Amino acid sequence: MAFVRLVLNFMVAGALLGVLAVSLVGPKYISWDNTVGSGASAMCICQEVAFQGAQRMISFQMTGCAVGAGLGAALGIAFAVMRRKSAVATTPPPAKA
């Protein structure tokens, strides 16, 4: 039970860090991607562009959440296995009576 709890804690932390990272980087990327290049003036339907930007941000956040949870699960499993091996290795042998 402790193994599952540790892995789930790492997954949640990874998911939150993934969403946070995408939330910090995503708006800059979306605005850069939607910028018109070489001095041309933008001719667009602004409501549609805003909707697509918000939709892309949400999809980026969901992807960041999934990637972060996956990496967190992998790190949690690795951490739990290393901790279990070190606990077994440091356990003294039983004393004879």
N, C-alpha and C positions, 0 to 999 in steps of 0.2 A: 504494500500500500504506500509506503514511503517513497518507493521508486516512482510510482505513477504520479504521486503528488509533486515530486521534484521535477519530473519531466513536464508536467502541466504548468508548473510555475515558470519554467524556462520558456515554454511555448507562449504563455501570456505575455511575459516580458519581451520576447522577441517580436510578437505581433504588435505590441504597443510601440516598440522602438522602430519597427518598419513603417507604421503609420506616421509616426512623428518625423522620420527622415523624409518620407514622401511629401508630407505636408510642408516641410521647409523648402524642399527643392522643386516640387511640382509646379507651383505657381510661376516661378521664374522660367521653367522649361516651357510651360504652356504659352506664356506671353511671348517668349522668344520664338516659338514655333508658329505663332499666329501673326508675327510681325511681317509687314510687307518689306521686301528687300529693295535695295538700290534707289531709294528716294521716291518710289511710286506712291501715289495716294491710294488709300484703302477705299474700296467701293464694296461694301458688304451689307448684309442684313444683320445689324448689330445684335438683335434679339437672338437670332439663330447662332451666331458666334458665341455669345455669352452662354447659351444653353449647352452648346457643344463643349465649351471650356469647362463648365461645371461637371458635365457628364464624364469628360476625360479625367478630371481631378478625382472624382469618386472611383472610377475604375483603376486609376493609379494607386489610390489608397487601399483598395481591396487587394490589388496585387502585392503591394508592400506588406499588408497584413499577412497574406498567405506565405510570402517568402520569409518574412520574419518569424512566423510560427514554425515553419519548416526548419529554419536554421536554429531556432530556439530548441526545438525537439531534438535535433541532432546533437547540439551542445549539451542539453540536459541528459541525454542518454550517455554521451561520452563522460560527462562529469560524474554521473551516478556509477558507471562501471569503474572508473578510476578510483572513486571513493570507496567502493565496495572492495576492490582489490587491495587498496592500502589498509583497510580495516582488517582484512583477512591476514595480510602479511605481518601486521604488527601485533596480532593476538598472541600472547605467550602460550606455550604448551601447557597442558594441565599438569599440576603437581601430583607426584605419586605419594600415596599415603604409607 
